[in-house]
Amino acid sequence: MSIWMCANCDHQYDSEQGDLRRGIAPGAGLQQLPEDWTCPDCGAPKIDFAQISGNSRDGSGWTTANS
């Protein structure tokens, strides 16, 4: 699973936890969230999230939501 952090407010989206307040089931990766999903704390779009742990495409542990 992966953890993503909002660049605007540091909210963390944990794919293992999902976003139950908004009906997102545990196990949903950031890429699987609806296009209109926004940060629950500041309203930023998911493109403003960067991966801080888990698997990334380049192996660095850092990527953007649109990678």
C-alpha positions as CSV (number, residue, x, y, z in Angstrom):
1,M,0.0,0.0,0.0
2,S,1.0,3.6,-0.4
3,I,0.8,6.9,1.5
4,W,0.4,10.2,-0.4
5,M,0.8,13.7,1.1
6,C,-1.0,16.8,0.0
7,A,1.6,19.5,-1.0
8,N,-0.7,22.2,0.3
9,C,-1.6,21.1,3.8
10,D,0.4,17.9,4.5
11,H,-2.8,15.8,4.8
12,Q,-1.9,12.1,4.2
13,Y,-4.0,9.7,2.1
14,D,-3.2,6.1,3.1
15,S,-4.4,3.7,0.5
16,E,-4.6,1.0,3.1
17,Q,-7.2,3.1,5.1
18,G,-9.1,4.6,2.1
19,D,-11.3,7.7,2.8
20,L,-14.3,6.3,4.6
21,R,-15.8,9.7,5.2
22,R,-16.2,10.0,1.5
23,G,-17.1,6.4,0.7
24,I,-13.6,5.3,-0.6
25,A,-12.9,1.7,0.5
26,P,-9.6,0.6,2.0
27,G,-7.2,-0.6,-0.6
28,A,-8.0,2.1,-3.2
29,G,-4.9,3.7,-4.6
30,L,-4.8,7.4,-5.3
31,Q,-5.0,6.7,-9.1
32,Q,-8.2,4.8,-8.5
33,L,-10.0,7.7,-6.7
34,P,-12.6,9.6,-8.7
35,E,-11.2,12.5,-10.8
36,D,-13.1,15.0,-8.7
37,W,-11.7,13.7,-5.4
38,T,-10.1,16.4,-3.4
39,C,-8.1,16.7,-0.2
40,P,-10.5,16.4,2.7
41,D,-8.6,19.1,4.7
42,C,-7.9,21.8,2.1
43,G,-9.8,20.9,-1.1
44,A,-6.7,20.5,-3.2
45,P,-7.0,18.2,-6.3
46,K,-5.4,14.8,-6.1
47,I,-2.7,15.9,-8.6
48,D,-1.3,18.0,-5.7
49,F,-0.4,14.8,-3.8
50,A,3.1,13.2,-3.8
51,Q,3.8,9.7,-2.8
52,I,5.8,9.5,0.4
53,S,5.9,5.7,1.0
54,G,5.0,2.5,-0.8
55,N,5.8,1.5,-4.4
56,S,6.6,4.1,-7.0
57,R,7.2,3.8,-10.7
58,D,10.8,5.0,-10.5
59,G,11.7,3.2,-7.3
60,S,12.6,6.4,-5.5
61,G,9.5,6.5,-3.2
62,W,8.5,9.8,-4.7
63,T,6.1,10.5,-7.5
64,T,3.2,12.7,-8.3
65,A,-0.4,11.5,-8.5
66,N,-0.5,11.9,-12.3
67,S,2.6,9.7,-12.9
